[in-house]
């Protein structure tokens, strides 16, 4: 499910992830063992294609929100 508006805080905001958010940095971050050691994603190696499928699936869902945390400044 896609949020139509950002959820804004003082220094950060949340917004739905889209295919535009897929980058080499994001793929590397998701595959970093230190970062994902507590996530279910730690059991898989990700690439741009697997992330694309996941984002599309979440955004088509009626029950799932996939949000990114972004710096406001």
Predicted model as a PDB file, atoms N, CA, C, CB and O in Angstrom, pLDDT in the B-factor column:
MODEL        1                                                                  
ATOM      1  N   UNK A   1       0.849  -1.158   0.000  1.00 96.00           N  
ATOM      2  CA  UNK A   1       0.000   0.000   0.000  1.00 96.00           C  
ATOM      3  C   UNK A   1       0.907   1.237   0.000  1.00 96.00           C  
ATOM      4  CB  UNK A   1      -0.972  -0.011   1.223  1.00 96.00           C  
ATOM      5  O   UNK A   1       1.918   1.259   0.702  1.00 96.00           O  
ATOM      6  N   UNK A   2       0.564   2.228  -0.754  1.00 96.00           N  
ATOM      7  CA  UNK A   2       1.389   3.425  -0.859  1.00 96.00           C  
ATOM      8  C   UNK A   2       0.746   4.563  -0.081  1.00 96.00           C  
ATOM      9  CB  UNK A   2       1.592   3.823  -2.335  1.00 96.00           C  
ATOM     10  O   UNK A   2      -0.442   4.846  -0.238  1.00 96.00           O  
ATOM     11  N   UNK A   3       1.546   5.214   0.761  1.00 94.00           N  
ATOM     12  CA  UNK A   3       1.087   6.426   1.436  1.00 94.00           C  
ATOM     13  C   UNK A   3       1.089   7.566   0.431  1.00 94.00           C  
ATOM     14  CB  UNK A   3       1.984   6.767   2.671  1.00 94.00           C  
ATOM     15  O   UNK A   3       2.025   7.689  -0.360  1.00 94.00           O  
ATOM     16  N   UNK A   4       0.074   8.388   0.450  1.00 92.00           N  
ATOM     17  CA  UNK A   4       0.022   9.507  -0.487  1.00 92.00           C  
ATOM     18  C   UNK A   4       0.703  10.748   0.073  1.00 92.00           C  
ATOM     19  CB  UNK A   4      -1.418   9.826  -0.840  1.00 92.00           C  
ATOM     20  O   UNK A   4       1.035  11.666  -0.677  1.00 92.00           O  
ATOM     21  N   UNK A   5       0.914  10.783   1.388  1.00 95.00           N  
ATOM     22  CA  UNK A   5       1.568  11.931   2.017  1.00 95.00           C  
ATOM     23  C   UNK A   5       2.739  11.440   2.855  1.00 95.00           C  
ATOM     24  CB  UNK A   5       0.566  12.738   2.893  1.00 95.00           C  
ATOM     25  O   UNK A   5       2.750  10.304   3.329  1.00 95.00           O  
ATOM     26  N   UNK A   6       3.727  12.319   3.028  1.00 95.00           N  
ATOM     27  CA  UNK A   6       4.844  12.026   3.923  1.00 95.00           C  
ATOM     28  C   UNK A   6       4.370  12.136   5.370  1.00 95.00           C  
ATOM     29  CB  UNK A   6       6.037  12.990   3.658  1.00 95.00           C  
ATOM     30  O   UNK A   6       3.445  12.890   5.673  1.00 95.00           O  
ATOM     31  N   UNK A   7       5.004  11.388   6.250  1.00 97.00           N  
ATOM     32  CA  UNK A   7       4.827  11.551   7.692  1.00 97.00           C  
ATOM     33  C   UNK A   7       6.072  12.295   8.156  1.00 97.00           C  
ATOM     34  CB  UNK A   7       4.634  10.146   8.455  1.00 97.00           C  
ATOM     35  O   UNK A   7       7.173  11.745   8.134  1.00 97.00           O  
ATOM     36  N   UNK A   8       5.897  13.542   8.574  1.00 96.00           N  
ATOM     37  CA  UNK A   8       7.049  14.394   8.841  1.00 96.00           C  
ATOM     38  C   UNK A   8       7.305  14.602  10.323  1.00 96.00           C  
ATOM     39  CB  UNK A   8       6.861  15.721   8.178  1.00 96.00           C  
ATOM     40  O   UNK A   8       6.380  14.798  11.112  1.00 96.00           O  
ATOM     41  N   UNK A   9       8.583  14.556  10.686  1.00 96.00           N  
ATOM     42  CA  UNK A   9       9.061  14.887  12.017  1.00 96.00           C  
ATOM     43  C   UNK A   9       9.940  16.122  11.916  1.00 96.00           C  
ATOM     44  CB  UNK A   9       9.835  13.698  12.653  1.00 96.00           C  
ATOM     45  O   UNK A   9       9.941  16.811  10.896  1.00 96.00           O  
ATOM     46  N   UNK A  10      10.685  16.400  12.976  1.00 95.00           N  
ATOM     47  CA  UNK A  10      11.548  17.579  12.969  1.00 95.00           C  
ATOM     48  C   UNK A  10      12.718  17.444  12.002  1.00 95.00           C  
ATOM     49  CB  UNK A  10      12.071  17.841  14.361  1.00 95.00           C  
ATOM     50  O   UNK A  10      13.032  18.387  11.275  1.00 95.00           O  
ATOM     51  N   UNK A  11      13.359  16.295  11.986  1.00 96.00           N  
ATOM     52  CA  UNK A  11      14.561  16.106  11.173  1.00 96.00           C  
ATOM     53  C   UNK A  11      14.461  14.965  10.169  1.00 96.00           C  
ATOM     54  CB  UNK A  11      15.728  15.866  12.065  1.00 96.00           C  
ATOM     55  O   UNK A  11      15.351  14.781   9.339  1.00 96.00           O  
ATOM     56  N   UNK A  12      13.387  14.206  10.247  1.00 97.00           N  
ATOM     57  CA  UNK A  12      13.202  13.065   9.349  1.00 97.00           C  
ATOM     58  C   UNK A  12      11.771  13.036   8.833  1.00 97.00           C  
ATOM     59  CB  UNK A  12      13.543  11.740  10.065  1.00 97.00           C  
ATOM     60  O   UNK A  12      10.887  13.710   9.363  1.00 97.00           O  
ATOM     61  N   UNK A  13      11.568  12.258   7.811  1.00 97.00           N  
ATOM     62  CA  UNK A  13      10.213  11.983   7.343  1.00 97.00           C  
ATOM     63  C   UNK A  13      10.149  10.540   6.852  1.00 97.00           C  
ATOM     64  CB  UNK A  13       9.794  12.977   6.213  1.00 97.00           C  
ATOM     65  O   UNK A  13      11.162   9.956   6.467  1.00 97.00           O  
ATOM     66  N   UNK A  14       8.959   9.982   6.871  1.00 98.00           N  
ATOM     67  CA  UNK A  14       8.696   8.637   6.361  1.00 98.00           C  
ATOM     68  C   UNK A  14       7.902   8.785   5.078  1.00 98.00           C  
ATOM     69  CB  UNK A  14       7.926   7.754   7.408  1.00 98.00           C  
ATOM     70  O   UNK A  14       7.004   9.622   4.983  1.00 98.00           O  
ATOM     71  N   UNK A  15       8.235   7.976   4.101  1.00 97.00           N  
ATOM     72  CA  UNK A  15       7.416   7.936   2.892  1.00 97.00           C  
ATOM     73  C   UNK A  15       7.537   6.555   2.278  1.00 97.00           C  
ATOM     74  CB  UNK A  15       7.844   9.037   1.875  1.00 97.00           C  
ATOM     75  O   UNK A  15       8.504   5.837   2.532  1.00 97.00           O  
ATOM     76  N   UNK A  16       6.567   6.191   1.480  1.00 97.00           N  
ATOM     77  CA  UNK A  16       6.579   4.889   0.826  1.00 97.00           C  
ATOM     78  C   UNK A  16       7.798   4.761  -0.061  1.00 97.00           C  
ATOM     79  CB  UNK A  16       5.302   4.675   0.011  1.00 97.00           C  
ATOM     80  O   UNK A  16       8.191   5.707  -0.743  1.00 97.00           O  
ATOM     81  N   UNK A  17       8.395   3.570  -0.045  1.00 97.00           N  
ATOM     82  CA  UNK A  17       9.499   3.300  -0.952  1.00 97.00           C  
ATOM     83  C   UNK A  17       8.935   2.990  -2.333  1.00 97.00           C  
ATOM     84  CB  UNK A  17      10.378   2.127  -0.433  1.00 97.00           C  
ATOM     85  O   UNK A  17       7.895   2.345  -2.464  1.00 97.00           O  
ATOM     86  N   UNK A  18       9.628   3.453  -3.344  1.00 97.00           N  
ATOM     87  CA  UNK A  18       9.252   3.181  -4.726  1.00 97.00           C  
ATOM     88  C   UNK A  18      10.480   2.658  -5.455  1.00 97.00           C  
ATOM     89  CB  UNK A  18       8.680   4.459  -5.427  1.00 97.00           C  
ATOM     90  O   UNK A  18      11.568   2.576  -4.885  1.00 97.00           O  
ATOM     91  N   UNK A  19      10.296   2.314  -6.692  1.00 97.00           N  
ATOM     92  CA  UNK A  19      11.413   1.803  -7.476  1.00 97.00           C  
ATOM     93  C   UNK A  19      12.516   2.847  -7.630  1.00 97.00           C  
ATOM     94  CB  UNK A  19      10.927   1.352  -8.846  1.00 97.00           C  
ATOM     95  O   UNK A  19      13.673   2.489  -7.850  1.00 97.00           O  
ATOM     96  N   UNK A  20      12.178   4.126  -7.519  1.00 96.00           N  
ATOM     97  CA  UNK A  20      13.184   5.195  -7.594  1.00 96.00           C  
ATOM     98  C   UNK A  20      14.181   5.121  -6.443  1.00 96.00           C  
ATOM     99  CB  UNK A  20      12.502   6.562  -7.595  1.00 96.00           C  
ATOM    100  O   UNK A  20      15.290   5.644  -6.554  1.00 96.00           O  
ATOM    101  N   UNK A  21      13.807   4.484  -5.351  1.00 96.00           N  
ATOM    102  CA  UNK A  21      14.671   4.406  -4.175  1.00 96.00           C  
ATOM    103  C   UNK A  21      15.717   3.295  -4.274  1.00 96.00           C  
ATOM    104  CB  UNK A  21      13.831   4.197  -2.941  1.00 96.00           C  
ATOM    105  O   UNK A  21      16.607   3.213  -3.429  1.00 96.00           O  
ATOM    106  N   UNK A  22      15.622   2.454  -5.278  1.00 97.00           N  
ATOM    107  CA  UNK A  22      16.605   1.373  -5.426  1.00 97.00           C  
ATOM    108  C   UNK A  22      17.905   1.956  -5.971  1.00 97.00           C  
ATOM    109  CB  UNK A  22      16.067   0.244  -6.369  1.00 97.00           C  
ATOM    110  O   UNK A  22      17.933   2.569  -7.037  1.00 97.00           O  
ATOM    111  N   UNK A  23      18.957   1.754  -5.227  1.00 96.00           N  
ATOM    112  CA  UNK A  23      20.281   2.227  -5.649  1.00 96.00           C  
ATOM    113  C   UNK A  23      21.324   1.192  -5.233  1.00 96.00           C  
ATOM    114  CB  UNK A  23      20.608   3.632  -5.028  1.00 96.00           C  
ATOM    115  O   UNK A  23      21.031   0.273  -4.468  1.00 96.00           O  
ATOM    116  N   UNK A  24      22.521   1.349  -5.738  1.00 96.00           N  
ATOM    117  CA  UNK A  24      23.607   0.458  -5.342  1.00 96.00           C  
ATOM    118  C   UNK A  24      23.852   0.573  -3.839  1.00 96.00           C  
ATOM    119  CB  UNK A  24      24.898   0.784  -6.129  1.00 96.00           C  
ATOM    120  O   UNK A  24      24.113  -0.428  -3.172  1.00 96.00           O  
ATOM    121  N   UNK A  25      23.768   1.791  -3.309  1.00 94.00           N  
ATOM    122  CA  UNK A  25      23.948   1.991  -1.860  1.00 94.00           C  
ATOM    123  C   UNK A  25      22.886   1.246  -1.060  1.00 94.00           C  
ATOM    124  CB  UNK A  25      23.901   3.488  -1.516  1.00 94.00           C  
ATOM    125  O   UNK A  25      23.189   0.654  -0.024  1.00 94.00           O  
ATOM    126  N   UNK A  26      21.645   1.273  -1.536  1.00 93.00           N  
ATOM    127  CA  UNK A  26      20.568   0.581  -0.830  1.00 93.00           C  
ATOM    128  C   UNK A  26      20.794  -0.932  -0.866  1.00 93.00           C  
ATOM    129  CB  UNK A  26      19.197   0.936  -1.451  1.00 93.00           C  
ATOM    130  O   UNK A  26      20.604  -1.609   0.145  1.00 93.00           O  
ATOM    131  N   UNK A  27      21.192  -1.459  -2.007  1.00 96.00           N  
ATOM    132  CA  UNK A  27      21.467  -2.898  -2.125  1.00 96.00           C  
ATOM    133  C   UNK A  27      22.597  -3.281  -1.166  1.00 96.00           C  
ATOM    134  CB  UNK A  27      21.844  -3.277  -3.597  1.00 96.00           C  
ATOM    135  O   UNK A  27      22.494  -4.271  -0.443  1.00 96.00           O  
ATOM    136  N   UNK A  28      23.667  -2.499  -1.165  1.00 95.00           N  
ATOM    137  CA  UNK A  28      24.799  -2.775  -0.269  1.00 95.00           C  
ATOM    138  C   UNK A  28      24.377  -2.709   1.192  1.00 95.00           C  
ATOM    139  CB  UNK A  28      25.941  -1.783  -0.526  1.00 95.00           C  
ATOM    140  O   UNK A  28      24.779  -3.553   1.993  1.00 95.00           O  
ATOM    141  N   UNK A  29      23.578  -1.724   1.540  1.00 92.00           N  
ATOM    142  CA  UNK A  29      23.097  -1.562   2.917  1.00 92.00           C  
ATOM    143  C   UNK A  29      22.275  -2.784   3.322  1.00 92.00           C  
ATOM    144  CB  UNK A  29      22.250  -0.265   3.059  1.00 92.00           C  
ATOM    145  O   UNK A  29      22.450  -3.321   4.416  1.00 92.00           O  
ATOM    146  N   UNK A  30      21.390  -3.213   2.446  1.00 92.00           N  
ATOM    147  CA  UNK A  30      20.521  -4.349   2.762  1.00 92.00           C  
ATOM    148  C   UNK A  30      21.304  -5.648   2.909  1.00 92.00           C  
ATOM    149  CB  UNK A  30      19.463  -4.510   1.685  1.00 92.00           C  
ATOM    150  O   UNK A  30      20.876  -6.547   3.634  1.00 92.00           O  
ATOM    151  N   UNK A  31      22.432  -5.759   2.238  1.00 94.00           N  
ATOM    152  CA  UNK A  31      23.259  -6.961   2.324  1.00 94.00           C  
ATOM    153  C   UNK A  31      24.331  -6.888   3.404  1.00 94.00           C  
ATOM    154  CB  UNK A  31      23.909  -7.218   1.002  1.00 94.00           C  
ATOM    155  O   UNK A  31      25.081  -7.847   3.584  1.00 94.00           O  
ATOM    156  N   UNK A  32      24.422  -5.791   4.115  1.00 95.00           N  
ATOM    157  CA  UNK A  32      25.434  -5.617   5.164  1.00 95.00           C  
ATOM    158  C   UNK A  32      25.061  -6.476   6.376  1.00 95.00           C  
ATOM    159  CB  UNK A  32      25.561  -4.112   5.573  1.00 95.00           C  
ATOM    160  O   UNK A  32      23.994  -6.288   6.961  1.00 95.00           O  
ATOM    161  N   UNK A  33      25.920  -7.403   6.752  1.00 93.00           N  
ATOM    162  CA  UNK A  33      25.626  -8.336   7.851  1.00 93.00           C  
ATOM    163  C   UNK A  33      25.412  -7.631   9.185  1.00 93.00           C  
ATOM    164  CB  UNK A  33      26.752  -9.340   7.991  1.00 93.00           C  
ATOM    165  O   UNK A  33      24.590  -8.073   9.987  1.00 93.00           O  
ATOM    166  N   UNK A  34      26.125  -6.558   9.434  1.00 94.00           N  
ATOM    167  CA  UNK A  34      25.974  -5.815  10.691  1.00 94.00           C  
ATOM    168  C   UNK A  34      24.613  -5.114  10.749  1.00 94.00           C  
ATOM    169  CB  UNK A  34      27.112  -4.780  10.847  1.00 94.00           C  
ATOM    170  O   UNK A  34      23.976  -5.079  11.802  1.00 94.00           O  
ATOM    171  N   UNK A  35      24.178  -4.570   9.642  1.00 91.00           N  
ATOM    172  CA  UNK A  35      22.906  -3.837   9.593  1.00 91.00           C  
ATOM    173  C   UNK A  35      21.718  -4.789   9.652  1.00 91.00           C  
ATOM    174  CB  UNK A  35      22.829  -2.984   8.322  1.00 91.00           C  
ATOM    175  O   UNK A  35      20.745  -4.515  10.354  1.00 91.00           O  
ATOM    176  N   UNK A  36      21.781  -5.896   8.930  1.00 90.00           N  
ATOM    177  CA  UNK A  36      20.591  -6.752   8.827  1.00 90.00           C  
ATOM    178  C   UNK A  36      20.592  -7.955   9.772  1.00 90.00           C  
ATOM    179  CB  UNK A  36      20.458  -7.243   7.423  1.00 90.00           C  
ATOM    180  O   UNK A  36      19.767  -8.857   9.620  1.00 90.00           O  
ATOM    181  N   UNK A  37      21.504  -7.981  10.742  1.00 93.00           N  
ATOM    182  CA  UNK A  37      21.614  -9.172  11.590  1.00 93.00           C  
ATOM    183  C   UNK A  37      20.351  -9.487  12.392  1.00 93.00           C  
ATOM    184  CB  UNK A  37      22.759  -9.002  12.536  1.00 93.00           C  
ATOM    185  O   UNK A  37      20.184 -10.622  12.838  1.00 93.00           O  
ATOM    186  N   UNK A  38      19.461  -8.517  12.586  1.00 91.00           N  
ATOM    187  CA  UNK A  38      18.220  -8.764  13.321  1.00 91.00           C  
ATOM    188  C   UNK A  38      16.998  -8.785  12.399  1.00 91.00           C  
ATOM    189  CB  UNK A  38      18.034  -7.704  14.397  1.00 91.00           C  
ATOM    190  O   UNK A  38      15.865  -8.853  12.875  1.00 91.00           O  
ATOM    191  N   UNK A  39      17.217  -8.728  11.111  1.00 88.00           N  
ATOM    192  CA  UNK A  39      16.121  -8.703  10.146  1.00 88.00           C  
ATOM    193  C   UNK A  39      15.958 -10.055   9.472  1.00 88.00           C  
ATOM    194  CB  UNK A  39      16.357  -7.618   9.096  1.00 88.00           C  
ATOM    195  O   UNK A  39      16.927 -10.804   9.347  1.00 88.00           O  
ATOM    196  N   UNK A  40      14.765 -10.372   9.044  1.00 88.00           N  
ATOM    197  CA  UNK A  40      14.530 -11.623   8.314  1.00 88.00           C  
ATOM    198  C   UNK A  40      15.259 -11.623   6.978  1.00 88.00           C  
ATOM    199  CB  UNK A  40      13.028 -11.842   8.091  1.00 88.00           C  
ATOM    200  O   UNK A  40      15.552 -12.688   6.433  1.00 88.00           O  
ATOM    201  N   UNK A  41      15.546 -10.476   6.461  1.00 86.00           N  
ATOM    202  CA  UNK A  41      16.248 -10.354   5.188  1.00 86.00           C  
ATOM    203  C   UNK A  41      17.677 -10.888   5.244  1.00 86.00           C  
ATOM    204  CB  UNK A  41      16.265  -8.913   4.755  1.00 86.00           C  
ATOM    205  O   UNK A  41      18.301 -11.084   4.202  1.00 86.00           O  
ATOM    206  N   UNK A  42      18.204 -11.125   6.452  1.00 89.00           N  
ATOM    207  CA  UNK A  42      19.579 -11.603   6.604  1.00 89.00           C  
ATOM    208  C   UNK A  42      19.789 -12.985   5.981  1.00 89.00           C  
ATOM    209  CB  UNK A  42      19.951 -11.644   8.076  1.00 89.00           C  
ATOM    210  O   UNK A  42      20.926 -13.389   5.741  1.00 89.00           O  
ATOM    211  N   UNK A  43      18.707 -13.704   5.722  1.00 91.00           N  
ATOM    212  CA  UNK A  43      18.810 -15.060   5.193  1.00 91.00           C  
ATOM    213  C   UNK A  43      18.948 -15.105   3.666  1.00 91.00           C  
ATOM    214  CB  UNK A  43      17.601 -15.855   5.612  1.00 91.00           C  
ATOM    215  O   UNK A  43      19.094 -16.180   3.084  1.00 91.00           O  
ATOM    216  N   UNK A  44      18.903 -13.949   3.032  1.00 92.00           N  
ATOM    217  CA  UNK A  44      18.963 -13.900   1.570  1.00 92.00           C  
ATOM    218  C   UNK A  44      19.984 -12.867   1.116  1.00 92.00           C  
ATOM    219  CB  UNK A  44      17.579 -13.578   0.978  1.00 92.00           C  
ATOM    220  O   UNK A  44      20.238 -11.880   1.806  1.00 92.00           O  
ATOM    221  N   UNK A  45      20.558 -13.105  -0.041  1.00 94.00           N  
ATOM    222  CA  UNK A  45      21.410 -12.117  -0.671  1.00 94.00           C  
ATOM    223  C   UNK A  45      20.538 -11.350  -1.658  1.00 94.00           C  
ATOM    224  CB  UNK A  45      22.652 -12.781  -1.377  1.00 94.00           C  
ATOM    225  O   UNK A  45      19.847 -11.952  -2.480  1.00 94.00           O  
ATOM    226  N   UNK A  46      20.571 -10.037  -1.577  1.00 95.00           N  
ATOM    227  CA  UNK A  46      19.677  -9.214  -2.394  1.00 95.00           C  
ATOM    228  C   UNK A  46      20.422  -8.537  -3.525  1.00 95.00           C  
ATOM    229  CB  UNK A  46      18.986  -8.169  -1.537  1.00 95.00           C  
ATOM    230  O   UNK A  46      21.613  -8.242  -3.431  1.00 95.00           O  
ATOM    231  N   UNK A  47      19.678  -8.298  -4.602  1.00 97.00           N  
ATOM    232  CA  UNK A  47      20.175  -7.515  -5.726  1.00 97.00           C  
ATOM    233  C   UNK A  47      19.046  -6.571  -6.140  1.00 97.00           C  
ATOM    234  CB  UNK A  47      20.639  -8.440  -6.931  1.00 97.00           C  
ATOM    235  O   UNK A  47      17.956  -6.603  -5.569  1.00 97.00           O  
ATOM    236  N   UNK A  48      19.316  -5.742  -7.127  1.00 97.00           N  
ATOM    237  CA  UNK A  48      18.297  -4.766  -7.536  1.00 97.00           C  
ATOM    238  C   UNK A  48      16.991  -5.446  -7.956  1.00 97.00           C  
ATOM    239  CB  UNK A  48      18.824  -3.906  -8.688  1.00 97.00           C  
ATOM    240  O   UNK A  48      15.908  -4.930  -7.684  1.00 97.00           O  
ATOM    241  N   UNK A  49      17.091  -6.583  -8.608  1.00 97.00           N  
ATOM    242  CA  UNK A  49      15.885  -7.278  -9.077  1.00 97.00           C  
ATOM    243  C   UNK A  49      15.051  -7.816  -7.915  1.00 97.00           C  
ATOM    244  CB  UNK A  49      16.269  -8.427 -10.013  1.00 97.00           C  
ATOM    245  O   UNK A  49      13.826  -7.695  -7.939  1.00 97.00           O  
ATOM    246  N   UNK A  50      15.675  -8.398  -6.914  1.00 96.00           N  
ATOM    247  CA  UNK A  50      14.915  -8.930  -5.769  1.00 96.00           C  
ATOM    248  C   UNK A  50      14.269  -7.796  -4.974  1.00 96.00           C  
ATOM    249  CB  UNK A  50      15.836  -9.766  -4.847  1.00 96.00           C  
ATOM    250  O   UNK A  50      13.155  -7.940  -4.470  1.00 96.00           O  
ATOM    251  N   UNK A  51      14.967  -6.682  -4.868  1.00 96.00           N  
ATOM    252  CA  UNK A  51      14.400  -5.530  -4.155  1.00 96.00           C  
ATOM    253  C   UNK A  51      13.238  -4.948  -4.949  1.00 96.00           C  
ATOM    254  CB  UNK A  51      15.480  -4.446  -3.909  1.00 96.00           C  
ATOM    255  O   UNK A  51      12.222  -4.562  -4.372  1.00 96.00           O  
ATOM    256  N   UNK A  52      13.382  -4.885  -6.254  1.00 97.00           N  
ATOM    257  CA  UNK A  52      12.296  -4.390  -7.116  1.00 97.00           C  
ATOM    258  C   UNK A  52      11.038  -5.231  -6.927  1.00 97.00           C  
ATOM    259  CB  UNK A  52      12.728  -4.406  -8.602  1.00 97.00           C  
ATOM    260  O   UNK A  52       9.945  -4.688  -6.767  1.00 97.00           O  
ATOM    261  N   UNK A  53      11.189  -6.556  -6.946  1.00 97.00           N  
ATOM    262  CA  UNK A  53      10.031  -7.437  -6.751  1.00 97.00           C  
ATOM    263  C   UNK A  53       9.382  -7.209  -5.391  1.00 97.00           C  
ATOM    264  CB  UNK A  53      10.448  -8.904  -6.888  1.00 97.00           C  
ATOM    265  O   UNK A  53       8.156  -7.184  -5.281  1.00 97.00           O  
ATOM    266  N   UNK A  54      10.206  -7.042  -4.350  1.00 95.00           N  
ATOM    267  CA  UNK A  54       9.684  -6.838  -3.004  1.00 95.00           C  
ATOM    268  C   UNK A  54       8.920  -5.517  -2.899  1.00 95.00           C  
ATOM    269  CB  UNK A  54      10.824  -6.869  -1.985  1.00 95.00           C  
ATOM    270  O   UNK A  54       7.835  -5.475  -2.320  1.00 95.00           O  
ATOM    271  N   UNK A  55       9.473  -4.452  -3.449  1.00 97.00           N  
ATOM    272  CA  UNK A  55       8.801  -3.149  -3.406  1.00 97.00           C  
ATOM    273  C   UNK A  55       7.484  -3.201  -4.156  1.00 97.00           C  
ATOM    274  CB  UNK A  55       9.700  -2.055  -3.995  1.00 97.00           C  
ATOM    275  O   UNK A  55       6.474  -2.700  -3.662  1.00 97.00           O  
ATOM    276  N   UNK A  56       7.476  -3.790  -5.328  1.00 98.00           N  
ATOM    277  CA  UNK A  56       6.240  -3.902  -6.111  1.00 98.00           C  
ATOM    278  C   UNK A  56       5.196  -4.696  -5.340  1.00 98.00           C  
ATOM    279  CB  UNK A  56       6.514  -4.569  -7.475  1.00 98.00           C  
ATOM    280  O   UNK A  56       4.030  -4.305  -5.287  1.00 98.00           O  
ATOM    281  N   UNK A  57       5.608  -5.799  -4.746  1.00 97.00           N  
ATOM    282  CA  UNK A  57       4.682  -6.634  -3.976  1.00 97.00           C  
ATOM    283  C   UNK A  57       4.082  -5.865  -2.798  1.00 97.00           C  
ATOM    284  CB  UNK A  57       5.401  -7.890  -3.468  1.00 97.00           C  
ATOM    285  O   UNK A  57       2.871  -5.907  -2.581  1.00 97.00           O  
ATOM    286  N   UNK A  58       4.913  -5.175  -2.050  1.00 97.00           N  
ATOM    287  CA  UNK A  58       4.425  -4.407  -0.892  1.00 97.00           C  
ATOM    288  C   UNK A  58       3.489  -3.284  -1.322  1.00 97.00           C  
ATOM    289  CB  UNK A  58       5.605  -3.825  -0.102  1.00 97.00           C  
ATOM    290  O   UNK A  58       2.461  -3.048  -0.688  1.00 97.00           O  
ATOM    291  N   UNK A  59       3.847  -2.595  -2.397  1.00 97.00           N  
ATOM    292  CA  UNK A  59       3.032  -1.459  -2.831  1.00 97.00           C  
ATOM    293  C   UNK A  59       1.703  -1.890  -3.438  1.00 97.00           C  
ATOM    294  CB  UNK A  59       3.798  -0.629  -3.834  1.00 97.00           C  
ATOM    295  O   UNK A  59       0.756  -1.104  -3.455  1.00 97.00           O  
ATOM    296  N   UNK A  60       1.610  -3.114  -3.932  1.00 97.00           N  
ATOM    297  CA  UNK A  60       0.343  -3.644  -4.454  1.00 97.00           C  
ATOM    298  C   UNK A  60      -0.549  -4.202  -3.342  1.00 97.00           C  
ATOM    299  CB  UNK A  60       0.618  -4.734  -5.488  1.00 97.00           C  
ATOM    300  O   UNK A  60      -1.753  -4.368  -3.536  1.00 97.00           O  
ATOM    301  N   UNK A  61       0.034  -4.489  -2.192  1.00 97.00           N  
ATOM    302  CA  UNK A  61      -0.688  -5.118  -1.087  1.00 97.00           C  
ATOM    303  C   UNK A  61      -1.727  -4.178  -0.484  1.00 97.00           C  
ATOM    304  CB  UNK A  61       0.289  -5.568  -0.009  1.00 97.00           C  
ATOM    305  O   UNK A  61      -1.542  -2.961  -0.469  1.00 97.00           O  
ATOM    306  N   UNK A  62      -2.801  -4.743   0.003  1.00 96.00           N  
ATOM    307  CA  UNK A  62      -3.816  -3.975   0.728  1.00 96.00           C  
ATOM    308  C   UNK A  62      -3.528  -3.917   2.219  1.00 96.00           C  
ATOM    309  CB  UNK A  62      -5.192  -4.574   0.497  1.00 96.00           C  
ATOM    310  O   UNK A  62      -4.234  -3.229   2.956  1.00 96.00           O  
ATOM    311  N   UNK A  63      -2.502  -4.629   2.677  1.00 97.00           N  
ATOM    312  CA  UNK A  63      -2.257  -4.725   4.113  1.00 97.00           C  
ATOM    313  C   UNK A  63      -0.830  -4.375   4.528  1.00 97.00           C  
ATOM    314  CB  UNK A  63      -2.575  -6.103   4.576  1.00 97.00           C  
ATOM    315  O   UNK A  63      -0.514  -4.400   5.717  1.00 97.00           O  
ATOM    316  N   UNK A  64       0.034  -4.050   3.571  1.00 96.00           N  
ATOM    317  CA  UNK A  64       1.443  -3.828   3.884  1.00 96.00           C  
ATOM    318  C   UNK A  64       1.881  -2.428   3.477  1.00 96.00           C  
ATOM    319  CB  UNK A  64       2.313  -4.873   3.189  1.00 96.00           C  
ATOM    320  O   UNK A  64       1.618  -1.979   2.361  1.00 96.00           O  
ATOM    321  N   UNK A  65       2.554  -1.746   4.400  1.00 96.00           N  
ATOM    322  CA  UNK A  65       3.213  -0.479   4.084  1.00 96.00           C  
ATOM    323  C   UNK A  65       4.714  -0.727   4.109  1.00 96.00           C  
ATOM    324  CB  UNK A  65       2.802   0.661   5.093  1.00 96.00           C  
ATOM    325  O   UNK A  65       5.220  -1.359   5.036  1.00 96.00           O  
ATOM    326  N   UNK A  66       5.422  -0.242   3.114  1.00 96.00           N  
ATOM    327  CA  UNK A  66       6.874  -0.304   3.077  1.00 96.00           C  
ATOM    328  C   UNK A  66       7.364   1.138   3.062  1.00 96.00           C  
ATOM    329  CB  UNK A  66       7.402  -1.120   1.825  1.00 96.00           C  
ATOM    330  O   UNK A  66       7.258   1.842   2.057  1.00 96.00           O  
ATOM    331  N   UNK A  67       7.905   1.559   4.210  1.00 97.00           N  
ATOM    332  CA  UNK A  67       8.293   2.966   4.361  1.00 97.00           C  
ATOM    333  C   UNK A  67       9.799   3.097   4.483  1.00 97.00           C  
ATOM    334  CB  UNK A  67       7.610   3.590   5.585  1.00 97.00           C  
ATOM    335  O   UNK A  67      10.470   2.234   5.050  1.00 97.00           O  
ATOM    336  N   UNK A  68      10.317   4.183   3.945  1.00 95.00           N  
ATOM    337  CA  UNK A  68      11.713   4.545   4.131  1.00 95.00           C  
ATOM    338  C   UNK A  68      11.802   5.694   5.104  1.00 95.00           C  
ATOM    339  CB  UNK A  68      12.377   4.912   2.794  1.00 95.00           C  
ATOM    340  O   UNK A  68      10.878   6.498   5.218  1.00 95.00           O  
ATOM    341  N   UNK A  69      12.913   5.769   5.804  1.00 95.00           N  
ATOM    342  CA  UNK A  69      13.193   6.876   6.722  1.00 95.00           C  
ATOM    343  C   UNK A  69      14.196   7.776   6.013  1.00 95.00           C  
ATOM    344  CB  UNK A  69      13.748   6.365   8.127  1.00 95.00           C  
ATOM    345  O   UNK A  69      15.271   7.318   5.625  1.00 95.00           O  
ATOM    346  N   UNK A  70      13.861   9.034   5.843  1.00 96.00           N  
ATOM    347  CA  UNK A  70      14.693   9.977   5.118  1.00 96.00           C  
ATOM    348  C   UNK A  70      15.002  11.190   5.967  1.00 96.00           C  
ATOM    349  CB  UNK A  70      14.021  10.399   3.829  1.00 96.00           C  
ATOM    350  O   UNK A  70      14.180  11.614   6.780  1.00 96.00           O  
ATOM    351  N   UNK A  71      16.188  11.751   5.781  1.00 95.00           N  
ATOM    352  CA  UNK A  71      16.588  12.987   6.478  1.00 95.00           C  
ATOM    353  C   UNK A  71      15.896  14.171   5.789  1.00 95.00           C  
ATOM    354  CB  UNK A  71      18.166  13.170   6.473  1.00 95.00           C  
ATOM    355  O   UNK A  71      15.824  14.230   4.562  1.00 95.00           O  
ATOM    356  N   UNK A  72      15.398  15.097   6.585  1.00 93.00           N  
ATOM    357  CA  UNK A  72      14.741  16.275   6.046  1.00 93.00           C  
ATOM    358  C   UNK A  72      15.732  17.287   5.494  1.00 93.00           C  
ATOM    359  CB  UNK A  72      13.894  16.920   7.106  1.00 93.00           C  
ATOM    360  O   UNK A  72      15.413  18.048   4.581  1.00 93.00           O  
ATOM    361  N   UNK A  73      16.932  17.291   6.052  1.00 79.00           N  
ATOM    362  CA  UNK A  73      17.903  18.309   5.658  1.00 79.00           C  
ATOM    363  C   UNK A  73      19.093  17.709   4.986  1.00 79.00           C  
ATOM    364  CB  UNK A  73      18.348  19.106   6.842  1.00 79.00           C  
ATOM    365  O   UNK A  73      20.008  18.431   4.590  1.00 79.00           O  
TER     366      UNK A  73                                                      
ENDMDL                                                                          
END                                                                             
